[in-house]
Amino acid sequence: MREYDEDDEILDDIDDEEYEEPPKRRGSLLGRLLALVLSLAVIAFLAYSFVVMRYIDCVNVVPEGERAEHGVDTMSDKSTRNILLIGSDTRSYDENGRADTVILLTINKDSESIVLTSFMRDSYVDIPGHGKGKLNASYRYGGAELLMDTLEVNFKVDIEDYIYINFNSFANIVDAVGGVELTVTDAEAEGMKPPMQEQNDLLGKPWGTDFLDGGGTYLMNGNQALAYARLRYVGNADFERTERQREVIAKIFEKAKSLSITELDKFLKTCAENLTTNMSKKDMYILSLVVLRSVKYDVESLRIPADDCYRGNVIGGQSVLEIDFDKNIDILKDALF
């Protein structure tokens, strides 16, 4: 006869009881994956913010100046961001010299395009508080704020932000991107010599530094690209000059896309150190997100006044462009919005 020991009794008791499996932790794997993804996203966001703020801290931010109460309804759209690029021949932002470059940079997320619109400096416009005059005179009278007001009053484009750069800074940026490839004619190569020598004198470089031997395709450094962008007396005067300016800016954009991480860091840092703006650090950070999304956008080019929308005239002894504003406003509306 088999004897039961204490262990047998315990096993019998267990067999008699209804066995319950522990509840399964449903979704625990998915939860862990989501937590991991969220953590990585937070780390990426913090890393991006740290890097971007490092560049933004290098930008020269100036207080917003007073804007005129002109009462004009301007064109704007949530899908677009307008920033006025101002290039001057002065060596300091504090000097209100000539605004030789007036380009509106428009980023349109709906059309996935970046549009560079040059406004001709000889355009005969209404300058708030100063009567009629050339567009670039508005910058001399009242700096970037009056220039933006003048564009708003005459062309109905909403502009709140600007970036200012002088000629020396422009050359530094071209050098930081590793130069840009440009094709010039014999006449352009020869015409670049006077502005380039002026730049050489300012920089203390020997006579003839960076002169081109003749027409052809060159990988131009900052000094050469600047002279090319300033070239005015070859071809159709200021009309071709503004086209050259837009070409160089577009080439810088394209070249920057192909830079290595180290090269891009150097380029962005150089850009930041050479720019002056009225945008706050918060606005610049938001703009960086817009730019990040638009790196693959097409870069388009526009000139105002457009062909057949102006006529040349001499007023007060000065050569000016009298503009058909209605036609040019319609062109801007179609191109930018």
Secondary structure, DSSP 4 states (H G I P E B T S, - for coil): -PPP-HHHHHHHHHHHSPP-PPPP-TTHHHHHHHHHHHHHHHHHHHHHHHHHHHHHTTSEE-PPPP--------B--TTEEEEEEEEESSSSTTS---EEEEEEEEEETTTTEEEEEEEPTTBEEEETTTEEEEHHHHHHHHHHHHHHHHHHHHH-B---EEEEEEHHHHHHHHHHTT-EEEEE-HHHHHHTHHHHHHHHHHHTPPTTTT--SSSEEEEE-HHHHHHHHH--SSSSHHHHHHHHHHHHHHHHHHHHHT--HHHHHHHHHHHHHT-EES--HHHHHHHHHHHHHTTTSEEEEEEESPTTSEEEEEETTEEEEEE-HHHHHHHHHHHH-
